Amino acid sequence: MSIEGLGRKFQEARKARNLSLEEAARLTRIRQSRLAEIEADDFSNFPSLAYAKGFLQIYGKFLEVDVSPYLDAFETSGHLTVDGYSYLQDTPAPKAPRTPVTRRTESTRPSLLPFLIGIAILVAGFWFLRFMSNLQRITPRPTEAAATATPSPTPAVATIVAPRAQPVESPARLAATAPPIKSTPTIAAPSATPVPTAI
């Protein structure tokens, strides 16, 4: 069976239901221009044979037109022609380009150079810290050297002597026998203590 009579069948079925092309497009959710192309048997604007088959099935179900013999014609014909021009050719899928298989070579292995550089930095840092601690042990600190070279003088310390304790007598007897005693603290002279000197 040929495809060319199918468009006329669709148009007659649509008119028998008193539907305009616009109403059929709204109800089937197929663009009005696509339905016009199907009714005109013009499949030149369809991207592939699968699209054309899908739209024919949807429109056929909506209008209750059997499209299975026409779909078989799609399968048997290599391509469709309209007025001598061929459309909807099923082209074989393009072959995917082969990617060359790359083998892992020694150059892609991780290098030991960064590891060795890290070890060398750690060893150098260890030796530097050890050298700095030995250097500090050998050379005296400037504060210790100044303290041993010039002894600081000891400040004079004033000693305060507390007054002696007096026996307690009754206040009446004390007032009669003795004049009042004034006591003042005395400051002792600083003692001369020898200061050791460094040799």
ABEGO torsion letter per residue (X at the ends): XBAAAAAAAAAAAAAAAGBBAAAAAAAAGBBAAAAAAAAAGBAAABABAAAAAAAAAAAAAAAGBBAAAAAAAAAABABBBBGGBBBGBBBBBBBBBBBBBBBBBAAABBBAAAAAAAAAAAAAAAAAAAAAAAAAAABBBAAAAAAAABBBBBBBBBBBBBBBBBBBBBAAAAAAABBBBBBBBBBBBBBBBBBBBBX
